Each structure stands twice: as C-alpha cells, then as structure tokens.
C-alpha cells in the first residue's frame, strides 16, 4: 500500500505540470508521452513480452474504471495517442485527468510490484523529467522530439 501511495504521489506531481490547464489533445499527448517514457525505461530491464503483459494488465485495470482505456492495444513502442483522442474528447476535463492519473498509477504500481520496487526510483525520476517545456510540441504519437529527449532518459 505504501508503494502505491508513492506511485500516486509521483503521478500527481506529474499531473500538476502536464495536464492542468491543457486542452484535451495536449493532455492525450502528455499522457502518452509519460506512459511511453516509463515503458521505454522499464524495457531496458524487462523483456518485451513481460512489459506488454504488464502494460496490458495496467490498461485492463484502468479500463474497469474508465472506458477510455478499454479496447486499447499496445505496440512495441507502447501506447499510441490516436487511439485515445476520440474517447478523450468525450470525457469532461476532470474525468479525463482522473483517468490518466489512474492508468499511470496502475502501470507504475504493477511495474513496482513485479520488480520488488527496484525500478521505482528510476521510473519516478523519468516522470519528474517530463515537465512540458514552454508548451513545446510533442510528436503526434506522444513522443518528444529528439531534441527534447536528448540526455533526459539516460540513467
């Protein structure tokens, strides 16, 4: 329970910087960017099939509370923003934010539980480094441009 609370705090700190006062399309981009950054960082340690199973489980659990995540598929790159855009537009901004927070917290909690929290410090550090910079554009699939990503994800 304590670990889940730590994950929730890390996600809440990210939310204040990445979701508040942004329109729906930008929130989707920021969520996908966060999910995929965590995905890539965890992928350095975990195998692809393990990571896909954990990601699928996190989205399934999030989908039980928010239909935004039902019927989503993961690729080797993680989650794709195009799948989320239409469903996200149908939600109120507060509900959309809660959904994104819930999904990221589930993902971090599952990763932490299945790795005895060994990856947690690195994953939380990645999340902290994702604060949007001057509303810089993200790639349509939620990835930062190469210039934004240089040096941020190495640990």
Chimera marker file (.cmm) of the C-alpha trace (Angstrom):
<marker_set name="trace">
<marker id="1" x="0.000" y="0.000" z="0.000" r="1" g="1" b="0" radius="0.5"/>
<marker id="2" x="2.826" y="2.417" z="0.812" r="1" g="1" b="0" radius="0.5"/>
<marker id="3" x="4.433" y="1.807" z="-2.590" r="1" g="1" b="0" radius="0.5"/>
<marker id="4" x="1.128" y="2.513" z="-4.354" r="1" g="1" b="0" radius="0.5"/>
<marker id="5" x="0.874" y="5.801" z="-2.455" r="1" g="1" b="0" radius="0.5"/>
<marker id="6" x="4.398" y="6.734" z="-3.565" r="1" g="1" b="0" radius="0.5"/>
<marker id="7" x="3.443" y="5.987" z="-7.167" r="1" g="1" b="0" radius="0.5"/>
<marker id="8" x="0.272" y="8.050" z="-6.778" r="1" g="1" b="0" radius="0.5"/>
<marker id="9" x="2.304" y="10.995" z="-5.424" r="1" g="1" b="0" radius="0.5"/>
<marker id="10" x="4.759" y="10.783" z="-8.325" r="1" g="1" b="0" radius="0.5"/>
<marker id="11" x="1.873" y="10.755" z="-10.811" r="1" g="1" b="0" radius="0.5"/>
<marker id="12" x="0.114" y="13.621" z="-9.010" r="1" g="1" b="0" radius="0.5"/>
<marker id="13" x="3.288" y="15.731" z="-9.246" r="1" g="1" b="0" radius="0.5"/>
<marker id="14" x="3.475" y="14.954" z="-12.976" r="1" g="1" b="0" radius="0.5"/>
<marker id="15" x="-0.227" y="15.772" z="-13.385" r="1" g="1" b="0" radius="0.5"/>
<marker id="16" x="0.194" y="19.263" z="-11.984" r="1" g="1" b="0" radius="0.5"/>
<marker id="17" x="2.787" y="20.028" z="-14.658" r="1" g="1" b="0" radius="0.5"/>
<marker id="18" x="1.494" y="18.021" z="-17.597" r="1" g="1" b="0" radius="0.5"/>
<marker id="19" x="-2.308" y="18.020" z="-17.507" r="1" g="1" b="0" radius="0.5"/>
<marker id="20" x="-3.574" y="21.080" z="-15.694" r="1" g="1" b="0" radius="0.5"/>
<marker id="21" x="-4.903" y="23.793" z="-17.986" r="1" g="1" b="0" radius="0.5"/>
<marker id="22" x="-4.122" y="21.935" z="-21.211" r="1" g="1" b="0" radius="0.5"/>
<marker id="23" x="-6.722" y="21.116" z="-23.886" r="1" g="1" b="0" radius="0.5"/>
<marker id="24" x="-7.762" y="17.516" z="-24.476" r="1" g="1" b="0" radius="0.5"/>
<marker id="25" x="-5.375" y="16.811" z="-27.359" r="1" g="1" b="0" radius="0.5"/>
<marker id="26" x="-2.382" y="18.077" z="-25.382" r="1" g="1" b="0" radius="0.5"/>
<marker id="27" x="-3.420" y="16.038" z="-22.347" r="1" g="1" b="0" radius="0.5"/>
<marker id="28" x="-3.544" y="12.914" z="-24.509" r="1" g="1" b="0" radius="0.5"/>
<marker id="29" x="-0.070" y="13.724" z="-25.866" r="1" g="1" b="0" radius="0.5"/>
<marker id="30" x="1.331" y="14.295" z="-22.370" r="1" g="1" b="0" radius="0.5"/>
<marker id="31" x="-0.237" y="11.092" z="-21.030" r="1" g="1" b="0" radius="0.5"/>
<marker id="32" x="1.097" y="9.020" z="-23.939" r="1" g="1" b="0" radius="0.5"/>
<marker id="33" x="4.500" y="10.624" z="-23.576" r="1" g="1" b="0" radius="0.5"/>
<marker id="34" x="4.582" y="9.758" z="-19.852" r="1" g="1" b="0" radius="0.5"/>
<marker id="35" x="3.313" y="6.198" z="-20.369" r="1" g="1" b="0" radius="0.5"/>
<marker id="36" x="5.765" y="5.575" z="-23.208" r="1" g="1" b="0" radius="0.5"/>
<marker id="37" x="8.705" y="7.083" z="-21.344" r="1" g="1" b="0" radius="0.5"/>
<marker id="38" x="8.031" y="4.759" z="-18.417" r="1" g="1" b="0" radius="0.5"/>
<marker id="39" x="7.548" y="1.937" z="-20.940" r="1" g="1" b="0" radius="0.5"/>
<marker id="40" x="10.926" y="2.564" z="-22.588" r="1" g="1" b="0" radius="0.5"/>
<marker id="41" x="12.741" y="2.898" z="-19.254" r="1" g="1" b="0" radius="0.5"/>
<marker id="42" x="11.223" y="-0.318" z="-17.887" r="1" g="1" b="0" radius="0.5"/>
<marker id="43" x="12.007" y="-2.006" z="-21.203" r="1" g="1" b="0" radius="0.5"/>
<marker id="44" x="15.715" y="-1.611" z="-20.542" r="1" g="1" b="0" radius="0.5"/>
<marker id="45" x="15.325" y="-4.176" z="-17.762" r="1" g="1" b="0" radius="0.5"/>
<marker id="46" x="12.259" y="-6.215" z="-18.663" r="1" g="1" b="0" radius="0.5"/>
<marker id="47" x="11.716" y="-8.294" z="-21.761" r="1" g="1" b="0" radius="0.5"/>
<marker id="48" x="9.211" y="-7.147" z="-24.358" r="1" g="1" b="0" radius="0.5"/>
<marker id="49" x="6.675" y="-9.889" z="-23.625" r="1" g="1" b="0" radius="0.5"/>
<marker id="50" x="6.828" y="-9.152" z="-19.878" r="1" g="1" b="0" radius="0.5"/>
<marker id="51" x="6.424" y="-5.440" z="-20.487" r="1" g="1" b="0" radius="0.5"/>
<marker id="52" x="3.481" y="-5.965" z="-22.842" r="1" g="1" b="0" radius="0.5"/>
<marker id="53" x="1.791" y="-8.231" z="-20.272" r="1" g="1" b="0" radius="0.5"/>
<marker id="54" x="2.265" y="-5.627" z="-17.524" r="1" g="1" b="0" radius="0.5"/>
<marker id="55" x="1.095" y="-2.778" z="-19.777" r="1" g="1" b="0" radius="0.5"/>
<marker id="56" x="-1.941" y="-4.755" z="-20.947" r="1" g="1" b="0" radius="0.5"/>
<marker id="57" x="-2.850" y="-5.555" z="-17.343" r="1" g="1" b="0" radius="0.5"/>
<marker id="58" x="-2.488" y="-1.899" z="-16.305" r="1" g="1" b="0" radius="0.5"/>
<marker id="59" x="-4.758" y="-0.776" z="-19.152" r="1" g="1" b="0" radius="0.5"/>
<marker id="60" x="-7.254" y="-3.556" z="-18.388" r="1" g="1" b="0" radius="0.5"/>
<marker id="61" x="-7.437" y="-2.460" z="-14.738" r="1" g="1" b="0" radius="0.5"/>
<marker id="62" x="-7.744" y="1.190" z="-15.758" r="1" g="1" b="0" radius="0.5"/>
<marker id="63" x="-10.425" y="0.208" z="-18.272" r="1" g="1" b="0" radius="0.5"/>
<marker id="64" x="-12.541" y="-1.269" z="-15.468" r="1" g="1" b="0" radius="0.5"/>
<marker id="65" x="-12.931" y="2.262" z="-14.090" r="1" g="1" b="0" radius="0.5"/>
<marker id="66" x="-12.583" y="4.372" z="-17.252" r="1" g="1" b="0" radius="0.5"/>
<marker id="67" x="-13.802" y="3.085" z="-20.597" r="1" g="1" b="0" radius="0.5"/>
<marker id="68" x="-11.243" y="5.388" z="-22.190" r="1" g="1" b="0" radius="0.5"/>
<marker id="69" x="-8.755" y="2.520" z="-21.809" r="1" g="1" b="0" radius="0.5"/>
<marker id="70" x="-10.947" y="-0.370" z="-22.904" r="1" g="1" b="0" radius="0.5"/>
<marker id="71" x="-10.074" y="-1.883" z="-26.274" r="1" g="1" b="0" radius="0.5"/>
<marker id="72" x="-6.650" y="-0.227" z="-26.426" r="1" g="1" b="0" radius="0.5"/>
<marker id="73" x="-3.752" y="-2.167" z="-27.827" r="1" g="1" b="0" radius="0.5"/>
<marker id="74" x="-0.095" y="-1.722" z="-27.081" r="1" g="1" b="0" radius="0.5"/>
<marker id="75" x="2.641" y="-1.832" z="-29.673" r="1" g="1" b="0" radius="0.5"/>
<marker id="76" x="6.337" y="-2.424" z="-29.111" r="1" g="1" b="0" radius="0.5"/>
<marker id="77" x="6.549" y="1.356" z="-28.676" r="1" g="1" b="0" radius="0.5"/>
<marker id="78" x="3.844" y="1.490" z="-26.014" r="1" g="1" b="0" radius="0.5"/>
<marker id="79" x="0.523" y="3.288" z="-26.293" r="1" g="1" b="0" radius="0.5"/>
<marker id="80" x="-0.487" y="5.379" z="-29.300" r="1" g="1" b="0" radius="0.5"/>
<marker id="81" x="-2.284" y="8.707" z="-28.896" r="1" g="1" b="0" radius="0.5"/>
<marker id="82" x="-4.511" y="8.262" z="-31.961" r="1" g="1" b="0" radius="0.5"/>
<marker id="83" x="-6.460" y="5.537" z="-30.164" r="1" g="1" b="0" radius="0.5"/>
<marker id="84" x="-7.169" y="7.783" z="-27.199" r="1" g="1" b="0" radius="0.5"/>
<marker id="85" x="-8.096" y="11.069" z="-28.865" r="1" g="1" b="0" radius="0.5"/>
<marker id="86" x="-11.699" y="10.360" z="-29.782" r="1" g="1" b="0" radius="0.5"/>
<marker id="87" x="-12.594" y="8.779" z="-26.442" r="1" g="1" b="0" radius="0.5"/>
<marker id="88" x="-10.768" y="11.521" z="-24.508" r="1" g="1" b="0" radius="0.5"/>
<marker id="89" x="-12.780" y="14.237" z="-26.238" r="1" g="1" b="0" radius="0.5"/>
<marker id="90" x="-15.963" y="12.586" z="-24.979" r="1" g="1" b="0" radius="0.5"/>
<marker id="91" x="-14.914" y="12.996" z="-21.336" r="1" g="1" b="0" radius="0.5"/>
<marker id="92" x="-15.044" y="16.032" z="-19.106" r="1" g="1" b="0" radius="0.5"/>
<marker id="93" x="-11.603" y="17.503" z="-18.330" r="1" g="1" b="0" radius="0.5"/>
<marker id="94" x="-11.682" y="16.474" z="-14.640" r="1" g="1" b="0" radius="0.5"/>
<marker id="95" x="-12.746" y="12.920" z="-15.513" r="1" g="1" b="0" radius="0.5"/>
<marker id="96" x="-10.076" y="12.676" z="-18.230" r="1" g="1" b="0" radius="0.5"/>
<marker id="97" x="-7.380" y="13.791" z="-15.782" r="1" g="1" b="0" radius="0.5"/>
<marker id="98" x="-8.549" y="11.237" z="-13.208" r="1" g="1" b="0" radius="0.5"/>
<marker id="99" x="-8.425" y="8.527" z="-15.869" r="1" g="1" b="0" radius="0.5"/>
<marker id="100" x="-4.878" y="9.398" z="-16.911" r="1" g="1" b="0" radius="0.5"/>
<marker id="101" x="-3.723" y="9.581" z="-13.293" r="1" g="1" b="0" radius="0.5"/>
<marker id="102" x="-5.373" y="6.232" z="-12.548" r="1" g="1" b="0" radius="0.5"/>
<marker id="103" x="-3.780" y="4.483" z="-15.544" r="1" g="1" b="0" radius="0.5"/>
<marker id="104" x="-0.260" y="5.770" z="-14.861" r="1" g="1" b="0" radius="0.5"/>
<marker id="105" x="-0.548" y="4.888" z="-11.181" r="1" g="1" b="0" radius="0.5"/>
<marker id="106" x="-1.703" y="1.346" z="-12.086" r="1" g="1" b="0" radius="0.5"/>
<marker id="107" x="1.183" y="0.969" z="-14.537" r="1" g="1" b="0" radius="0.5"/>
<marker id="108" x="3.796" y="2.135" z="-12.024" r="1" g="1" b="0" radius="0.5"/>
<marker id="109" x="2.263" y="0.036" z="-9.242" r="1" g="1" b="0" radius="0.5"/>
<marker id="110" x="2.308" y="-3.137" z="-11.334" r="1" g="1" b="0" radius="0.5"/>
<marker id="111" x="5.856" y="-2.497" z="-12.510" r="1" g="1" b="0" radius="0.5"/>
<marker id="112" x="6.925" y="-1.854" z="-8.940" r="1" g="1" b="0" radius="0.5"/>
<marker id="113" x="5.168" y="-4.907" z="-7.520" r="1" g="1" b="0" radius="0.5"/>
<marker id="114" x="6.574" y="-7.251" z="-10.122" r="1" g="1" b="0" radius="0.5"/>
<marker id="115" x="10.134" y="-5.949" z="-9.771" r="1" g="1" b="0" radius="0.5"/>
<marker id="116" x="10.232" y="-5.606" z="-5.970" r="1" g="1" b="0" radius="0.5"/>
<marker id="117" x="10.277" y="-1.801" z="-6.489" r="1" g="1" b="0" radius="0.5"/>
<marker id="118" x="13.813" y="-1.985" z="-7.928" r="1" g="1" b="0" radius="0.5"/>
<marker id="119" x="12.823" y="0.110" z="-10.944" r="1" g="1" b="0" radius="0.5"/>
<marker id="120" x="10.707" y="2.580" z="-8.961" r="1" g="1" b="0" radius="0.5"/>
<marker id="121" x="13.355" y="5.279" z="-8.326" r="1" g="1" b="0" radius="0.5"/>
<marker id="122" x="14.365" y="5.354" z="-11.996" r="1" g="1" b="0" radius="0.5"/>
<marker id="123" x="10.750" y="5.348" z="-13.213" r="1" g="1" b="0" radius="0.5"/>
<marker id="124" x="9.786" y="8.176" z="-10.853" r="1" g="1" b="0" radius="0.5"/>
<marker id="125" x="12.849" y="10.141" z="-11.997" r="1" g="1" b="0" radius="0.5"/>
<marker id="126" x="11.760" y="9.720" z="-15.618" r="1" g="1" b="0" radius="0.5"/>
<marker id="127" x="8.305" y="11.003" z="-14.740" r="1" g="1" b="0" radius="0.5"/>
<marker id="128" x="9.745" y="14.022" z="-12.915" r="1" g="1" b="0" radius="0.5"/>
<marker id="129" x="11.784" y="14.911" z="-16.010" r="1" g="1" b="0" radius="0.5"/>
<marker id="130" x="8.701" y="15.096" z="-18.221" r="1" g="1" b="0" radius="0.5"/>
<marker id="131" x="7.532" y="18.578" z="-17.327" r="1" g="1" b="0" radius="0.5"/>
<marker id="132" x="6.446" y="20.292" z="-20.548" r="1" g="1" b="0" radius="0.5"/>
<marker id="133" x="8.869" y="22.963" z="-21.659" r="1" g="1" b="0" radius="0.5"/>
<marker id="134" x="7.307" y="26.151" z="-22.945" r="1" g="1" b="0" radius="0.5"/>
<marker id="135" x="4.448" y="24.170" z="-24.431" r="1" g="1" b="0" radius="0.5"/>
<marker id="136" x="6.944" y="22.526" z="-26.807" r="1" g="1" b="0" radius="0.5"/>
<marker id="137" x="5.214" y="20.295" z="-29.357" r="1" g="1" b="0" radius="0.5"/>
<marker id="138" x="5.253" y="16.569" z="-28.911" r="1" g="1" b="0" radius="0.5"/>
<marker id="139" x="5.308" y="14.071" z="-31.734" r="1" g="1" b="0" radius="0.5"/>
<marker id="140" x="1.724" y="13.061" z="-32.689" r="1" g="1" b="0" radius="0.5"/>
<marker id="141" x="2.180" y="9.663" z="-31.013" r="1" g="1" b="0" radius="0.5"/>
<marker id="142" x="3.079" y="11.299" z="-27.725" r="1" g="1" b="0" radius="0.5"/>
<marker id="143" x="6.845" y="11.132" z="-28.055" r="1" g="1" b="0" radius="0.5"/>
<marker id="144" x="9.049" y="14.154" z="-27.513" r="1" g="1" b="0" radius="0.5"/>
<marker id="145" x="11.115" y="15.355" z="-30.414" r="1" g="1" b="0" radius="0.5"/>
<marker id="146" x="14.705" y="14.115" z="-30.482" r="1" g="1" b="0" radius="0.5"/>
<marker id="147" x="15.916" y="17.497" z="-29.259" r="1" g="1" b="0" radius="0.5"/>
<marker id="148" x="13.598" y="17.322" z="-26.224" r="1" g="1" b="0" radius="0.5"/>
<marker id="149" x="14.642" y="13.784" z="-25.373" r="1" g="1" b="0" radius="0.5"/>
<marker id="150" x="18.415" y="14.095" z="-25.609" r="1" g="1" b="0" radius="0.5"/>
<marker id="151" x="20.006" y="13.405" z="-22.281" r="1" g="1" b="0" radius="0.5"/>
<marker id="152" x="16.713" y="13.165" z="-20.384" r="1" g="1" b="0" radius="0.5"/>
<marker id="153" x="16.270" y="9.432" z="-20.368" r="1" g="1" b="0" radius="0.5"/>
<marker id="154" x="19.753" y="8.228" z="-19.526" r="1" g="1" b="0" radius="0.5"/>
<marker id="155" x="20.351" y="6.910" z="-16.044" r="1" g="1" b="0" radius="0.5"/>
<link id1="1" id2="2" r="1" g="1" b="0" radius="0.2"/>
<link id1="2" id2="3" r="1" g="1" b="0" radius="0.2"/>
<link id1="3" id2="4" r="1" g="1" b="0" radius="0.2"/>
<link id1="4" id2="5" r="1" g="1" b="0" radius="0.2"/>
<link id1="5" id2="6" r="1" g="1" b="0" radius="0.2"/>
<link id1="6" id2="7" r="1" g="1" b="0" radius="0.2"/>
<link id1="7" id2="8" r="1" g="1" b="0" radius="0.2"/>
<link id1="8" id2="9" r="1" g="1" b="0" radius="0.2"/>
<link id1="9" id2="10" r="1" g="1" b="0" radius="0.2"/>
<link id1="10" id2="11" r="1" g="1" b="0" radius="0.2"/>
<link id1="11" id2="12" r="1" g="1" b="0" radius="0.2"/>
<link id1="12" id2="13" r="1" g="1" b="0" radius="0.2"/>
<link id1="13" id2="14" r="1" g="1" b="0" radius="0.2"/>
<link id1="14" id2="15" r="1" g="1" b="0" radius="0.2"/>
<link id1="15" id2="16" r="1" g="1" b="0" radius="0.2"/>
<link id1="16" id2="17" r="1" g="1" b="0" radius="0.2"/>
<link id1="17" id2="18" r="1" g="1" b="0" radius="0.2"/>
<link id1="18" id2="19" r="1" g="1" b="0" radius="0.2"/>
<link id1="19" id2="20" r="1" g="1" b="0" radius="0.2"/>
<link id1="20" id2="21" r="1" g="1" b="0" radius="0.2"/>
<link id1="21" id2="22" r="1" g="1" b="0" radius="0.2"/>
<link id1="22" id2="23" r="1" g="1" b="0" radius="0.2"/>
<link id1="23" id2="24" r="1" g="1" b="0" radius="0.2"/>
<link id1="24" id2="25" r="1" g="1" b="0" radius="0.2"/>
<link id1="25" id2="26" r="1" g="1" b="0" radius="0.2"/>
<link id1="26" id2="27" r="1" g="1" b="0" radius="0.2"/>
<link id1="27" id2="28" r="1" g="1" b="0" radius="0.2"/>
<link id1="28" id2="29" r="1" g="1" b="0" radius="0.2"/>
<link id1="29" id2="30" r="1" g="1" b="0" radius="0.2"/>
<link id1="30" id2="31" r="1" g="1" b="0" radius="0.2"/>
<link id1="31" id2="32" r="1" g="1" b="0" radius="0.2"/>
<link id1="32" id2="33" r="1" g="1" b="0" radius="0.2"/>
<link id1="33" id2="34" r="1" g="1" b="0" radius="0.2"/>
<link id1="34" id2="35" r="1" g="1" b="0" radius="0.2"/>
<link id1="35" id2="36" r="1" g="1" b="0" radius="0.2"/>
<link id1="36" id2="37" r="1" g="1" b="0" radius="0.2"/>
<link id1="37" id2="38" r="1" g="1" b="0" radius="0.2"/>
<link id1="38" id2="39" r="1" g="1" b="0" radius="0.2"/>
<link id1="39" id2="40" r="1" g="1" b="0" radius="0.2"/>
<link id1="40" id2="41" r="1" g="1" b="0" radius="0.2"/>
<link id1="41" id2="42" r="1" g="1" b="0" radius="0.2"/>
<link id1="42" id2="43" r="1" g="1" b="0" radius="0.2"/>
<link id1="43" id2="44" r="1" g="1" b="0" radius="0.2"/>
<link id1="44" id2="45" r="1" g="1" b="0" radius="0.2"/>
<link id1="45" id2="46" r="1" g="1" b="0" radius="0.2"/>
<link id1="46" id2="47" r="1" g="1" b="0" radius="0.2"/>
<link id1="47" id2="48" r="1" g="1" b="0" radius="0.2"/>
<link id1="48" id2="49" r="1" g="1" b="0" radius="0.2"/>
<link id1="49" id2="50" r="1" g="1" b="0" radius="0.2"/>
<link id1="50" id2="51" r="1" g="1" b="0" radius="0.2"/>
<link id1="51" id2="52" r="1" g="1" b="0" radius="0.2"/>
<link id1="52" id2="53" r="1" g="1" b="0" radius="0.2"/>
<link id1="53" id2="54" r="1" g="1" b="0" radius="0.2"/>
<link id1="54" id2="55" r="1" g="1" b="0" radius="0.2"/>
<link id1="55" id2="56" r="1" g="1" b="0" radius="0.2"/>
<link id1="56" id2="57" r="1" g="1" b="0" radius="0.2"/>
<link id1="57" id2="58" r="1" g="1" b="0" radius="0.2"/>
<link id1="58" id2="59" r="1" g="1" b="0" radius="0.2"/>
<link id1="59" id2="60" r="1" g="1" b="0" radius="0.2"/>
<link id1="60" id2="61" r="1" g="1" b="0" radius="0.2"/>
<link id1="61" id2="62" r="1" g="1" b="0" radius="0.2"/>
<link id1="62" id2="63" r="1" g="1" b="0" radius="0.2"/>
<link id1="63" id2="64" r="1" g="1" b="0" radius="0.2"/>
<link id1="64" id2="65" r="1" g="1" b="0" radius="0.2"/>
<link id1="65" id2="66" r="1" g="1" b="0" radius="0.2"/>
<link id1="66" id2="67" r="1" g="1" b="0" radius="0.2"/>
<link id1="67" id2="68" r="1" g="1" b="0" radius="0.2"/>
<link id1="68" id2="69" r="1" g="1" b="0" radius="0.2"/>
<link id1="69" id2="70" r="1" g="1" b="0" radius="0.2"/>
<link id1="70" id2="71" r="1" g="1" b="0" radius="0.2"/>
<link id1="71" id2="72" r="1" g="1" b="0" radius="0.2"/>
<link id1="72" id2="73" r="1" g="1" b="0" radius="0.2"/>
<link id1="73" id2="74" r="1" g="1" b="0" radius="0.2"/>
<link id1="74" id2="75" r="1" g="1" b="0" radius="0.2"/>
<link id1="75" id2="76" r="1" g="1" b="0" radius="0.2"/>
<link id1="76" id2="77" r="1" g="1" b="0" radius="0.2"/>
<link id1="77" id2="78" r="1" g="1" b="0" radius="0.2"/>
<link id1="78" id2="79" r="1" g="1" b="0" radius="0.2"/>
<link id1="79" id2="80" r="1" g="1" b="0" radius="0.2"/>
<link id1="80" id2="81" r="1" g="1" b="0" radius="0.2"/>
<link id1="81" id2="82" r="1" g="1" b="0" radius="0.2"/>
<link id1="82" id2="83" r="1" g="1" b="0" radius="0.2"/>
<link id1="83" id2="84" r="1" g="1" b="0" radius="0.2"/>
<link id1="84" id2="85" r="1" g="1" b="0" radius="0.2"/>
<link id1="85" id2="86" r="1" g="1" b="0" radius="0.2"/>
<link id1="86" id2="87" r="1" g="1" b="0" radius="0.2"/>
<link id1="87" id2="88" r="1" g="1" b="0" radius="0.2"/>
<link id1="88" id2="89" r="1" g="1" b="0" radius="0.2"/>
<link id1="89" id2="90" r="1" g="1" b="0" radius="0.2"/>
<link id1="90" id2="91" r="1" g="1" b="0" radius="0.2"/>
<link id1="91" id2="92" r="1" g="1" b="0" radius="0.2"/>
<link id1="92" id2="93" r="1" g="1" b="0" radius="0.2"/>
<link id1="93" id2="94" r="1" g="1" b="0" radius="0.2"/>
<link id1="94" id2="95" r="1" g="1" b="0" radius="0.2"/>
<link id1="95" id2="96" r="1" g="1" b="0" radius="0.2"/>
<link id1="96" id2="97" r="1" g="1" b="0" radius="0.2"/>
<link id1="97" id2="98" r="1" g="1" b="0" radius="0.2"/>
<link id1="98" id2="99" r="1" g="1" b="0" radius="0.2"/>
<link id1="99" id2="100" r="1" g="1" b="0" radius="0.2"/>
<link id1="100" id2="101" r="1" g="1" b="0" radius="0.2"/>
<link id1="101" id2="102" r="1" g="1" b="0" radius="0.2"/>
<link id1="102" id2="103" r="1" g="1" b="0" radius="0.2"/>
<link id1="103" id2="104" r="1" g="1" b="0" radius="0.2"/>
<link id1="104" id2="105" r="1" g="1" b="0" radius="0.2"/>
<link id1="105" id2="106" r="1" g="1" b="0" radius="0.2"/>
<link id1="106" id2="107" r="1" g="1" b="0" radius="0.2"/>
<link id1="107" id2="108" r="1" g="1" b="0" radius="0.2"/>
<link id1="108" id2="109" r="1" g="1" b="0" radius="0.2"/>
<link id1="109" id2="110" r="1" g="1" b="0" radius="0.2"/>
<link id1="110" id2="111" r="1" g="1" b="0" radius="0.2"/>
<link id1="111" id2="112" r="1" g="1" b="0" radius="0.2"/>
<link id1="112" id2="113" r="1" g="1" b="0" radius="0.2"/>
<link id1="113" id2="114" r="1" g="1" b="0" radius="0.2"/>
<link id1="114" id2="115" r="1" g="1" b="0" radius="0.2"/>
<link id1="115" id2="116" r="1" g="1" b="0" radius="0.2"/>
<link id1="116" id2="117" r="1" g="1" b="0" radius="0.2"/>
<link id1="117" id2="118" r="1" g="1" b="0" radius="0.2"/>
<link id1="118" id2="119" r="1" g="1" b="0" radius="0.2"/>
<link id1="119" id2="120" r="1" g="1" b="0" radius="0.2"/>
<link id1="120" id2="121" r="1" g="1" b="0" radius="0.2"/>
<link id1="121" id2="122" r="1" g="1" b="0" radius="0.2"/>
<link id1="122" id2="123" r="1" g="1" b="0" radius="0.2"/>
<link id1="123" id2="124" r="1" g="1" b="0" radius="0.2"/>
<link id1="124" id2="125" r="1" g="1" b="0" radius="0.2"/>
<link id1="125" id2="126" r="1" g="1" b="0" radius="0.2"/>
<link id1="126" id2="127" r="1" g="1" b="0" radius="0.2"/>
<link id1="127" id2="128" r="1" g="1" b="0" radius="0.2"/>
<link id1="128" id2="129" r="1" g="1" b="0" radius="0.2"/>
<link id1="129" id2="130" r="1" g="1" b="0" radius="0.2"/>
<link id1="130" id2="131" r="1" g="1" b="0" radius="0.2"/>
<link id1="131" id2="132" r="1" g="1" b="0" radius="0.2"/>
<link id1="132" id2="133" r="1" g="1" b="0" radius="0.2"/>
<link id1="133" id2="134" r="1" g="1" b="0" radius="0.2"/>
<link id1="134" id2="135" r="1" g="1" b="0" radius="0.2"/>
<link id1="135" id2="136" r="1" g="1" b="0" radius="0.2"/>
<link id1="136" id2="137" r="1" g="1" b="0" radius="0.2"/>
<link id1="137" id2="138" r="1" g="1" b="0" radius="0.2"/>
<link id1="138" id2="139" r="1" g="1" b="0" radius="0.2"/>
<link id1="139" id2="140" r="1" g="1" b="0" radius="0.2"/>
<link id1="140" id2="141" r="1" g="1" b="0" radius="0.2"/>
<link id1="141" id2="142" r="1" g="1" b="0" radius="0.2"/>
<link id1="142" id2="143" r="1" g="1" b="0" radius="0.2"/>
<link id1="143" id2="144" r="1" g="1" b="0" radius="0.2"/>
<link id1="144" id2="145" r="1" g="1" b="0" radius="0.2"/>
<link id1="145" id2="146" r="1" g="1" b="0" radius="0.2"/>
<link id1="146" id2="147" r="1" g="1" b="0" radius="0.2"/>
<link id1="147" id2="148" r="1" g="1" b="0" radius="0.2"/>
<link id1="148" id2="149" r="1" g="1" b="0" radius="0.2"/>
<link id1="149" id2="150" r="1" g="1" b="0" radius="0.2"/>
<link id1="150" id2="151" r="1" g="1" b="0" radius="0.2"/>
<link id1="151" id2="152" r="1" g="1" b="0" radius="0.2"/>
<link id1="152" id2="153" r="1" g="1" b="0" radius="0.2"/>
<link id1="153" id2="154" r="1" g="1" b="0" radius="0.2"/>
<link id1="154" id2="155" r="1" g="1" b="0" radius="0.2"/>
</marker_set>
